[in-house]
């Protein structure tokens, strides 16, 4: 099956989620939440992510995580990750309990394709204070893709991780997982980059983006939002520009990037730690591109 066929299958089998001009979504991907070791790329941005997500929750946003939220290549057990970032997961639980959480699996979470495994792993956790089993993401369903459908215009936004366009990270993911778990995680501690990641392989990253753009052009220029390559991308309404979007990642040096869909608009944003003149640190949201009206994309 080609990358084009894999993307088409993901689109056709995706759950359809209705939205309107009053809806508010925040899209993040590639958090790679890990074990809080030196190899945990998420750890340095954990406080920025937590602050941003807490604000989004209080503001009534729905959270769509576009894959690789959990680093299940470097870690065998999810509970290791949960204990390292418990406050983050309990915040995500608040989104889930209010029906405002959609989880898409990426190449580092391919085991979540198995519904039974995902439920067994994510439904409960052990409270270490009293050794009791507590509910976490009760009844959760992990998706390969979802499609947001505007209730009035029927405009569709196709959301997926994007690794369907990456053969070795979709078909050969077990080989890459073995390499990361056995070889590259120990070397990462010493600053050696993982060559299996398209985020660190410029040539492969370009190829993946071109394959996704080819699919978009072959499918009525459908607005498509992905992650995987870690490179933020925004498209303005233009007949010559492919409506390809990438929310970036949450493991950029000192910042996280994401995409907001708010009141019929789409915006690429960044959250980072800034220093005020008096030396006080604060978490700041910055608009990188947009906002642009979704109705202008035709």
C-alpha positions as a Python dict, from the first residue, in 0.01 Angstrom:
ca = {
    (1, 'X'): (0, 0, 0),
    (2, 'X'): (141, 339, -103),
    (3, 'X'): (156, 651, 114),
    (4, 'X'): (-133, 795, -90),
    (5, 'X'): (-344, 488, -20),
    (6, 'X'): (-258, 494, 350),
    (7, 'X'): (-364, 858, 378),
    (8, 'X'): (-684, 786, 187),
    (9, 'X'): (-769, 495, 413),
    (10, 'X'): (-707, 706, 723),
    (11, 'X'): (-934, 979, 584),
    (12, 'X'): (-1215, 740, 491),
    (13, 'X'): (-1208, 556, 825),
    (14, 'X'): (-1174, 870, 1038),
    (15, 'X'): (-1437, 965, 1293),
    (16, 'X'): (-1633, 1273, 1185),
    (17, 'X'): (-1656, 1547, 1448),
    (18, 'X'): (-1903, 1834, 1391),
    (19, 'X'): (-1796, 2192, 1461),
    (20, 'X'): (-1920, 2544, 1393),
    (21, 'X'): (-1805, 2904, 1411),
    (22, 'X'): (-1836, 2902, 1789),
    (23, 'X'): (-1612, 2598, 1835),
    (24, 'X'): (-1264, 2622, 1986),
    (25, 'X'): (-991, 2360, 1929),
    (26, 'X'): (-625, 2350, 2023),
    (27, 'X'): (-403, 2110, 1828),
    (28, 'X'): (-66, 1995, 1960),
    (29, 'X'): (142, 1694, 1857),
    (30, 'X'): (480, 1533, 1914),
    (31, 'X'): (499, 1596, 2286),
    (32, 'X'): (702, 1276, 2322),
    (33, 'X'): (627, 1267, 2695),
    (34, 'X'): (890, 1034, 2840),
    (35, 'X'): (1050, 934, 3170),
    (36, 'X'): (1198, 1270, 3280),
    (37, 'X'): (1550, 1143, 3213),
    (38, 'X'): (1813, 1333, 3014),
    (39, 'X'): (1665, 1170, 2703),
    (40, 'X'): (1319, 1316, 2773),
    (41, 'X'): (1281, 1601, 2522),
    (42, 'X'): (943, 1699, 2668),
    (43, 'X'): (1077, 1763, 3019),
    (44, 'X'): (1225, 2104, 2940),
    (45, 'X'): (892, 2230, 2802),
    (46, 'X'): (664, 2058, 3052),
    (47, 'X'): (581, 2373, 3249),
    (48, 'X'): (510, 2572, 2932),
    (49, 'X'): (282, 2296, 2803),
    (50, 'X'): (102, 2261, 3136),
    (51, 'X'): (39, 2636, 3164),
    (52, 'X'): (-90, 2657, 2806),
    (53, 'X'): (-316, 2353, 2843),
    (54, 'X'): (-454, 2477, 3174),
    (55, 'X'): (-548, 2805, 3008),
    (56, 'X'): (-706, 2626, 2713),
    (57, 'X'): (-910, 2410, 2950),
    (58, 'X'): (-1037, 2713, 3143),
    (59, 'X'): (-1121, 2886, 2813),
    (60, 'X'): (-1339, 2596, 2695),
    (61, 'X'): (-1115, 2455, 2421),
    (62, 'X'): (-1129, 2098, 2293),
    (63, 'X'): (-787, 1931, 2272),
    (64, 'X'): (-686, 1723, 1970),
    (65, 'X'): (-348, 1555, 2011),
    (66, 'X'): (-217, 1472, 1664),
    (67, 'X'): (7, 1181, 1753),
    (68, 'X'): (325, 1098, 1944),
    (69, 'X'): (195, 1243, 2266),
    (70, 'X'): (351, 951, 2453),
    (71, 'X'): (707, 829, 2392),
    (72, 'X'): (649, 454, 2367),
    (73, 'X'): (962, 374, 2170),
    (74, 'X'): (1208, 476, 2439),
    (75, 'X'): (982, 345, 2719),
    (76, 'X'): (835, -3, 2747),
    (77, 'X'): (567, 87, 3001),
    (78, 'X'): (322, 378, 2991),
    (79, 'X'): (316, 389, 3372),
    (80, 'X'): (679, 509, 3369),
    (81, 'X'): (575, 808, 3160),
    (82, 'X'): (262, 868, 3366),
    (83, 'X'): (455, 888, 3691),
    (84, 'X'): (710, 1127, 3538),
    (85, 'X'): (439, 1367, 3417),
    (86, 'X'): (145, 1288, 3643),
    (87, 'X'): (25, 1648, 3669),
    (88, 'X'): (3, 1669, 3289),
    (89, 'X'): (-201, 1350, 3260),
    (90, 'X'): (-439, 1455, 3534),
    (91, 'X'): (-496, 1778, 3342),
    (92, 'X'): (-561, 1578, 3024),
    (93, 'X'): (-806, 1371, 3228),
    (94, 'X'): (-1005, 1688, 3293),
    (95, 'X'): (-1032, 1742, 2916),
    (96, 'X'): (-1135, 1378, 2870),
    (97, 'X'): (-1392, 1384, 3148),
    (98, 'X'): (-1556, 1689, 2990),
    (99, 'X'): (-1562, 1522, 2646),
    (100, 'X'): (-1302, 1760, 2506),
    (101, 'X'): (-1014, 1524, 2427),
    (102, 'X'): (-934, 1341, 2103),
    (103, 'X'): (-617, 1131, 2088),
    (104, 'X'): (-459, 1038, 1755),
    (105, 'X'): (-180, 781, 1757),
    (106, 'X'): (151, 847, 1585),
    (107, 'X'): (441, 624, 1492),
    (108, 'X'): (575, 628, 1851),
    (109, 'X'): (233, 505, 1969),
    (110, 'X'): (155, 239, 1708),
    (111, 'X'): (63, -7, 1982),
    (112, 'X'): (-246, 207, 2048),
    (113, 'X'): (-388, 86, 1715),
    (114, 'X'): (-498, -213, 1921),
    (115, 'X'): (-818, -97, 2090),
    (116, 'X'): (-791, -349, 2373),
    (117, 'X'): (-429, -254, 2444),
    (118, 'X'): (-512, 117, 2445),
    (119, 'X'): (-801, 67, 2687),
    (120, 'X'): (-595, -156, 2916),
    (121, 'X'): (-308, 94, 2918),
    (122, 'X'): (-493, 424, 2942),
    (123, 'X'): (-819, 356, 3126),
    (124, 'X'): (-677, 345, 3481),
    (125, 'X'): (-368, 425, 3683),
    (126, 'X'): (-236, 321, 4023),
    (127, 'X'): (-244, 592, 4286),
    (128, 'X'): (94, 549, 4457),
    (129, 'X'): (-28, 727, 4771),
    (130, 'X'): (-281, 456, 4856),
    (131, 'X'): (-205, 183, 4597),
    (132, 'X'): (-561, 206, 4468),
    (133, 'X'): (-662, 184, 4104),
    (134, 'X'): (-807, 514, 3987),
    (135, 'X'): (-985, 602, 3660),
    (136, 'X'): (-782, 786, 3400),
    (137, 'X'): (-914, 801, 3042),
    (138, 'X'): (-1226, 589, 3090),
    (139, 'X'): (-1366, 460, 2760),
    (140, 'X'): (-1096, 632, 2555),
    (141, 'X'): (-1069, 564, 2182),
    (142, 'X'): (-742, 627, 1999),
    (143, 'X'): (-777, 736, 1637),
    (144, 'X'): (-559, 719, 1330),
    (145, 'X'): (-732, 1032, 1208),
    (146, 'X'): (-1035, 1251, 1269),
    (147, 'X'): (-1222, 1484, 1036),
    (148, 'X'): (-1373, 1806, 1163),
    (149, 'X'): (-1688, 1882, 963),
    (150, 'X'): (-1841, 2230, 966),
    (151, 'X'): (-2212, 2195, 1038),
    (152, 'X'): (-2321, 2465, 795),
    (153, 'X'): (-2070, 2467, 509),
    (154, 'X'): (-1974, 2096, 537),
    (155, 'X'): (-1611, 2206, 500),
    (156, 'X'): (-1376, 1931, 621),
    (157, 'X'): (-1048, 1952, 812),
    (158, 'X'): (-848, 1629, 796),
    (159, 'X'): (-639, 1573, 1111),
    (160, 'X'): (-381, 1295, 1135),
    (161, 'X'): (-22, 1243, 1247),
    (162, 'X'): (126, 1230, 897),
    (163, 'X'): (350, 924, 930),
    (164, 'X'): (135, 751, 668),
    (165, 'X'): (367, 929, 423),
    (166, 'X'): (675, 782, 592),
    (167, 'X'): (730, 415, 503),
    (168, 'X'): (982, 327, 775),
    (169, 'X'): (783, 500, 1048),
    (170, 'X'): (453, 339, 945),
    (171, 'X'): (535, -2, 799),
    (172, 'X'): (881, -45, 949),
    (173, 'X'): (806, 114, 1284),
    (174, 'X'): (910, -193, 1484),
    (175, 'X'): (1259, -175, 1336),
    (176, 'X'): (1287, 194, 1417),
    (177, 'X'): (1150, 135, 1767),
    (178, 'X'): (1417, -129, 1828),
    (179, 'X'): (1690, 107, 1708),
    (180, 'X'): (1566, 392, 1927),
    (181, 'X'): (1512, 180, 2238),
    (182, 'X'): (1838, -13, 2222),
    (183, 'X'): (2079, 227, 2054),
    (184, 'X'): (1968, 587, 2015),
    (185, 'X'): (1816, 656, 2356),
    (186, 'X'): (2150, 595, 2536),
    (187, 'X'): (2334, 797, 2270),
    (188, 'X'): (2078, 1079, 2289),
    (189, 'X'): (2189, 1144, 2646),
    (190, 'X'): (2529, 1235, 2498),
    (191, 'X'): (2372, 1465, 2239),
    (192, 'X'): (2378, 1233, 1935),
    (193, 'X'): (2066, 1278, 1720),
    (194, 'X'): (1833, 992, 1625),
    (195, 'X'): (1853, 947, 1245),
    (196, 'X'): (1519, 760, 1236),
    (197, 'X'): (1337, 1087, 1312),
    (198, 'X'): (1228, 1298, 1012),
    (199, 'X'): (1253, 1602, 1240),
    (200, 'X'): (1632, 1555, 1234),
    (201, 'X'): (1661, 1436, 875),
    (202, 'X'): (1604, 1730, 640),
    (203, 'X'): (1590, 1530, 317),
    (204, 'X'): (1338, 1279, 453),
    (205, 'X'): (1128, 1558, 604),
    (206, 'X'): (1091, 1729, 266),
    (207, 'X'): (991, 1402, 99),
    (208, 'X'): (721, 1339, 362),
    (209, 'X'): (578, 1688, 325),
    (210, 'X'): (569, 1658, -55),
    (211, 'X'): (385, 1325, -34),
    (212, 'X'): (120, 1474, 194),
    (213, 'X'): (82, 1778, -31),
    (214, 'X'): (41, 1547, -330),
    (215, 'X'): (-243, 1370, -150),
    (216, 'X'): (-407, 1704, -69),
    (217, 'X'): (-396, 1816, -432),
    (218, 'X'): (-541, 1481, -541),
    (219, 'X'): (-829, 1511, -293),
    (220, 'X'): (-998, 1841, -378),
    (221, 'X'): (-736, 2045, -189),
    (222, 'X'): (-875, 1933, 144),
    (223, 'X'): (-738, 2124, 443),
    (224, 'X'): (-499, 1880, 610),
    (225, 'X'): (-330, 1929, 947),
    (226, 'X'): (-49, 1697, 1059),
    (227, 'X'): (252, 1673, 1288),
    (228, 'X'): (534, 1415, 1266),
    (229, 'X'): (805, 1626, 1099),
    (230, 'X'): (812, 1877, 1391),
    (231, 'X'): (833, 2165, 1140),
    (232, 'X'): (549, 2419, 1183),
    (233, 'X'): (377, 2510, 858),
    (234, 'X'): (88, 2742, 773),
    (235, 'X'): (-92, 2796, 444),
    (236, 'X'): (-279, 3110, 344),
    (237, 'X'): (-582, 3096, 110),
    (238, 'X'): (-436, 3092, -239),
    (239, 'X'): (-509, 2884, -545),
    (240, 'X'): (-135, 2826, -592),
    (241, 'X'): (-72, 2721, -230),
    (242, 'X'): (-157, 2373, -103),
    (243, 'X'): (-368, 2392, 218),
    (244, 'X'): (-111, 2196, 419),
    (245, 'X'): (-68, 2273, 789),
    (246, 'X'): (171, 2134, 1048),
    (247, 'X'): (137, 2217, 1417),
    (248, 'X'): (509, 2163, 1481),
    (249, 'X'): (589, 1999, 1812),
    (250, 'X'): (617, 2041, 2187),
    (251, 'X'): (988, 1959, 2191),
    (252, 'X'): (1132, 2267, 2024),
    (253, 'X'): (1417, 2424, 2221),
    (254, 'X'): (1247, 2641, 2485),
    (255, 'X'): (906, 2654, 2315),
    (256, 'X'): (602, 2461, 2192),
    (257, 'X'): (396, 2528, 1880),
    (258, 'X'): (39, 2439, 1795),
    (259, 'X'): (-264, 2532, 1590),
    (260, 'X'): (-580, 2698, 1720),
    (261, 'X'): (-914, 2670, 1545),
    (262, 'X'): (-1129, 2940, 1699),
    (263, 'X'): (-1455, 3101, 1586),
    (264, 'X'): (-1412, 2995, 1224),
    (265, 'X'): (-1043, 3089, 1199),
    (266, 'X'): (-712, 2900, 1203),
    (267, 'X'): (-393, 3028, 1368),
    (268, 'X'): (-39, 2895, 1419),
    (269, 'X'): (80, 2982, 1769),
    (270, 'X'): (384, 2945, 1994),
    (271, 'X'): (413, 2933, 2374),
    (272, 'X'): (747, 3007, 2540),
    (273, 'X'): (909, 3143, 2855),
    (274, 'X'): (990, 3513, 2842),
    (275, 'X'): (1171, 3738, 3088),
    (276, 'X'): (1014, 4065, 3202),
    (277, 'X'): (1229, 4373, 3267),
    (278, 'X'): (1217, 4306, 3642),
    (279, 'X'): (1358, 3955, 3591),
    (280, 'X'): (1032, 3766, 3649),
    (281, 'X'): (976, 3473, 3415),
    (282, 'X'): (638, 3432, 3247),
    (283, 'X'): (482, 3198, 2991),
    (284, 'X'): (380, 3388, 2679),
    (285, 'X'): (159, 3304, 2381),
    (286, 'X'): (269, 3443, 2044),
    (287, 'X'): (89, 3431, 1710),
    (288, 'X'): (320, 3305, 1436),
    (289, 'X'): (77, 3300, 1141),
    (290, 'X'): (-287, 3395, 1096),
    (291, 'X'): (-560, 3408, 1206),
    (292, 'X'): (-723, 3329, 873),
    (293, 'X'): (-1090, 3256, 806),
    (294, 'X'): (-1148, 2890, 721),
    (295, 'X'): (-1426, 2983, 479),
    (296, 'X'): (-1164, 3151, 258),
    (297, 'X'): (-1006, 2814, 176),
    (298, 'X'): (-1187, 2673, -126),
}
